[in-house]
Amino acid sequence: MTAHVDWRLRGVGVDLCNCAYGCPCQFNAPPTHGNCEAAVGFHIEQGHFADVSLNDLHVACTFSWPGAIHEGHGQCQAFIDERANDAQRHALLTILSGQEQEPTAFFAIFASTVETMHEPHFVPVQVFTDRAALTASIHVPGAIDAKAEPIRNLVDGTVHRASMTLPDGFQFTNADCASGTFSTTAAVAMNYSGINALLYELHTGPNGIIRG
């Protein structure tokens, strides 16, 4: 096992993608519409990269792949909290690039599928997640406007709660399912509504998910 910088991220995460609720990717199935486009956000409640604190920083990314994620040729753009100093910006971009993580872990896997990494933006980023209420949002002024809300029963409009458990998942072990809407501009432009959203706990480091 390669020796990596000691780092950890812990907080909340929300993924919104153009697939049907639940996302077939989570079940080793092809994406709903043949391609994958997504907006992802994290609020790092506690984190560090070596001796650099990453506490209370927000990060968002937009992704687009022409086919299934594992087929590659994707593009990505990162949006880093403008409050981050130079050391924190370097740390977060290093983590997102998968350079300091085992190749079978989340950030490293995603990075390996990205062919075009657009210039990162250091801007106001706000990521909010409330799993009890099944709501979440990602807001980057002029770049990302995304929200998640409960899935509603088609007959009476009541809240439909669903969750998934992935004991061997590489991104999370448990997530709540919600209905997503998002629009993005900048390098990766997208516009979707009534699509998949997943709300989960982010807890990861050099070797992947930190369980327990």
C-alpha angles and dihedrals in degrees: 000000000000118000110243136186110274108254140148138186123196127172139077131318138193128193123192120185140167094253130102119275112298094021118246090233088074088062098045090255130129118271116273096249100026096259135063128229123168150167117212131186138184134190105202105211093176127011147135141185107207101308095340113106116224096181119148097002124140126218133184134181136188121211137187128182123180091221137359114338095246090057089067130203090121131153129216141184124194126211113199126195107265089222090070114105123223094273092049092047091052091047094050094046090049091052094046091050091058092234093131100041137081111266092244093057128097105260093040092050094050093044090054090060096050116097098173121041109188123210111283120242122222101208143127107302125182123184120180128180131178109177094183091058093036091232132128141156142194117201127182110162111246093358115056131022110172135156140174126206135171120292107247129220107252093223106045104008096240120148114273112207120202133160137179131219120205108180091188097034117143096209103033139345096217133023137173118231121230142160116266138204124182143161126188138183132179115074097339110044119190140153123194140153135185092026138129122301126176125194118198149147116270112216115150145136142168093309096044130251116021103218126203 
